[in-house]
Amino acid sequence: MNFITFFNCKANKYKGLLSAAIYSLMVLGCTTSKQFTQLNTEAKTAYTTKDYETALVKYDSLIALKKEKGKKVSGKVYNYAGLAAFNADNTSKTITYLQQALHDSAATADAYYALARSYKKIDNLSKEINNLQAYVKKFPDGKDIISVRKRLFETLVESENYDQALGLWKNMTSESKSSEEMLTDYLILNRELNNNDTCDEVANKLLDINKDNKEALDWLARKYFWKAENLYQDEMKAYKAHRTRKQYAHLLKALKIVNKDFDRALKYFKRLYNLEPSKEYAKFIGNIYRRFDNKQKADYYLEKAGK
């Protein structure tokens, strides 16, 4: 065998081996591609039929296989993997997958809402607010917009972002604004913003809904107590400065108003004390009975207050 013949034989041999290797890679590539397709189809089917645990297992496998093969996992896959995890009550994977969907700009309205609720579960208020705000901005007509706005309002009050909460209140539905929970938060934010007239109105609405609403009772109890106490102090000071018949008559007239407001305050504080027998409420009640010159009841409640 001459050199040329030998070289051609060797070349044909390696060519054959190379072709076999390429063929094997092609077969392997087709097999992997089929695996991707099969897992994706099975995941979608399970998700559609609300078999979320199976869907999550399939999406987990699909994501792991793609990473193993050096392939990019689409944001859409992360989105539905995260939603499957949310519905399967797997908070950790929900956050991991949906944050990746957000990063890839593939998150749906459901994804933002699921993320917000997941952050609520782990008490991460700031990230819950971020996702609720993003939902309101991106999906103002989303199917969950009413629930999202309600929860966003609650979180803004909880985080003491009162001005933002007040702005959001204007866009709430009438039904949302009429619920005890929402009105209670609305009372809190107006109290913090010193909108006293609004607080009076809201507190009375709340008591029409629930006579034992503590925020409403507390607002009205303190309002009437300090209204009565301040008027009492002012009138007593004025009478001591000018002990005239006219000033005394003015004092008696004022004391009728004082007693009426103390009586209102007492009614609210006693209801509060029955709901929550705190030392602070006992002190208020005791001091009101002092103003009524009822020593026995004053001593009883002031003892409860630790005085």
PyMOL commands that set and color helices and strands:
alter all, ss='L'
color gray80, all
select helices_A, chain A and resi 3-48+52-68+75-87+91-103+109-121+125-138+145-158+162-169+174-177+180-192+196-209+214-241+245-275+279-291+295-304
alter helices_A, ss='H'
color red, helices_A
deselect
rebuild
show_as cartoon
